Amino acid sequence: MVTIGVFDGVHRGHQELISRTVRAAAERGVPSVVLTFDPHPSEVIRPGSHPAQLTTLRRKAELVEGLGVDVFCVLPFTVELSRLTAHEFVHEVLVDKLHAAAVIVGENFTFGAKAAGDVGLLRTLGKRFGFVAHGAELQGLLAQEQTENEITFSSTYVRSCIDAGDVVAASEALGRPHRLEGIVVRGDGRGHDLGYPTANLSTPRFAAVPADGVYGAWFTRSSDPGRRLRAAVSVGTNPTFSGRERTVEAFVLDIDEDFYGQHVSIDFVAKLRDQVRFPTSEGLVKQIDDDVVRTRELLDGQN
């Protein structure tokens, strides 16, 4: 039993689709398989158009595993693969390689060169090659400000929320906070001088970084995944000191530790404020004091 997609973010719509696949596979007594692609197909088809990445491949695998999938299959997306016709993709990938008994995809699923194949063609080819194909209805939610217009769960929608700094709306669509992962690298040390040393995160190339601002977030070390730490996270160019490079810096509450070189993750809970240029460093420190208080209140409420 196979479901196919990029599944970036593994949002609530993806989760429903994958869960249906797991249930159907259990009923048929066959393995459940998630087939995804790396790198993102758009980067191969239109170089330079790679969308912001909501989940690393490793994180995607963790989330899929948590849904009970038996096999997480990553197909390298190459120029050669992009040129396969819809018929060739079904025959070479679904039939010859995966021996699919059934395929479940979203109702807007397309495949093959120039996205020429759709769910209808998949059903037709399934009858020819001996598998059943299902197109699942897309999952959506009603925005809080709307009563009539439904927003469809999609990776594009989640990216737009993150790009706007609305990490709360992103969390609602994802079913969990948006996460950034990376290695802590050396910064300029200015936070330490102000009394608020920060862990500076080096993020993957295409990572979906929230809009500039200060956020309340959970900070977790890969070496200690069961322990979440409170953090006030600054995203931006540090305008008070005329910074130019956009950075992600986390001040971790209640722990005095140098995180340099460690792999960590930041789960964004809520935006506290926009980035502001302060006339003096004293004014900045006073604001950070307030940011820390608000972060503590926000995350203590979650606990």
LINHUBEL-V600945 format. One record per pair of residues at least 24 apart in sequence whose ideal C-beta (glycine too) atoms are under 7 Angstrom apart, sorted by the first residue. I is the first residue (numbers start at 1). J is the second residue. Records with the same first field share a line. If there is no record, write none. Layout:
I: J  J
This chain:
1: 25  28  30  32  33  101  102
2: 33  35  94  98  100  103
3: 34  104  105
4: 35  103  105  109
5: 36  105  106
6: 36  37  40  41
7: 34  36  60
8: 53  54  55  155
9: 54  55  155  158  174
10: 55  60  63  64
11: 153  155  158  173  174  175
12: 139  153  173  174  175
13: 138  139  153  154
15: 67  175
16: 139
17: 104  106  136
18: 64  67  69
19: 67
20: 104  136
21: 104
22: 67  68  69
24: 102  104
28: 101
30: 101
31: 70  71
32: 69  70
33: 70  71  73  98
34: 64  69  72  73
35: 73  75
36: 60  74
37: 75  77
38: 74  76  77
39: 77
41: 77  82
44: 77  78  79  82
45: 82
50: 206
51: 159
52: 159  206  208
53: 204  206  207  208
54: 155  158  159  208
56: 181  204
59: 179  181
82: 113
83: 113
84: 112  113
85: 112  113
86: 111  112  116  117  121
87: 125
90: 125  129
91: 129
94: 131
95: 129
100: 131
101: 131
102: 131  132
103: 131  133
104: 134  136
105: 135  136
106: 135  136  138
107: 135  136  137  138
108: 138
109: 135
141: 172  173
159: 208
162: 208  210
163: 211
164: 211
165: 210  211  213  271
167: 210  215  268  269  270  271
168: 270
177: 267  268  269
178: 268
179: 265  266  267
180: 207  209  248  265  266
181: 265
183: 261  263
184: 259  260  261  262  264
186: 260
187: 249
190: 241
191: 249  251
194: 281  284  285
195: 285
196: 251  288
198: 249  250  251
199: 250  252  259  264
200: 247  249
201: 248  250  264  266
203: 248
209: 235  248
210: 235  268
212: 236  274  275
213: 271  273  274  275
214: 272  273  291
215: 268  270  271  272
216: 269  270  272  294  295  298  299
217: 250  266  267  268  269
218: 267  269  299
219: 250  252  264  266
220: 264  265
221: 262  264
222: 263  264
223: 262
229: 253  255
230: 254  295  296  299
231: 266
232: 291  292  295
233: 266
236: 275
239: 275  277
240: 277  278  281  284
253: 292  295  296
269: 298  299  302
270: 298
